[in-house]
Amino acid sequence: MVAYHDEEWGQPLHDERRLFEMLCLEGAQAGLAWSTVLRRRDGYRAAYHDFDARWMAALDDEAQAQLLDDPRIIRNRAKVRAFRQNATAVLRLRDERGGLDPYLWAFVGGEPVINDFASAHEVPARTALADDVSRDLRQRGFGFVGPVIVYALLQSVGVVNDHLVSCFRHPGR
């Protein structure tokens, strides 16, 4: 968890495949601790061909059922189904808007939102920005993208920087 915080969380991410991976993994985290998902990230990468959206969108029902037997991932039927649904939706988004990178970053004018929280208790679970992104993602056919999940996504990929002001990763340090 320390390495994830120090090296990844809150750092602006623009790689399409990694953005899609994070969208999926944040959804997989719903109701669980992030550490549970993070421990399985390599398993997810293997099971989902490194989050190849075209491969994932082409999964048939039999392949989906086989994934439910894969101990490397969280075997929740709705979450496994959402991965295929999100792959289909992200392919459409790539055609319509150029991908997750231009799509997500357009919500903030291309610059990360830098918050100045002194305490973890101040960090919200959701914001108006997350509400807007969540609503739009759902309209575009994505699943497991409620406002709390979307806010976690925005934080994880650096669209929002919620590192505490005392953290070496806060831009003001």
Secondary structure as GFF3:
##gff-version 3
##sequence-region A 1 173
A	DSSP	alpha_helix	2	7	.	.	.	ID=ss1
A	DSSP	alpha_helix	16	28	.	.	.	ID=ss2
A	DSSP	alpha_helix	34	39	.	.	.	ID=ss3
A	DSSP	alpha_helix	41	47	.	.	.	ID=ss4
A	DSSP	alpha_helix	53	57	.	.	.	ID=ss5
A	DSSP	alpha_helix	61	67	.	.	.	ID=ss6
A	DSSP	alpha_helix	77	97	.	.	.	ID=ss7
A	DSSP	alpha_helix	100	106	.	.	.	ID=ss8
A	DSSP	beta_strand	113	114	.	.	.	ID=ss9
A	DSSP	three_ten_helix	120	122	.	.	.	ID=ss10
A	DSSP	alpha_helix	128	139	.	.	.	ID=ss11
A	DSSP	alpha_helix	147	156	.	.	.	ID=ss12
A	DSSP	beta_strand	160	161	.	.	.	ID=ss13
###
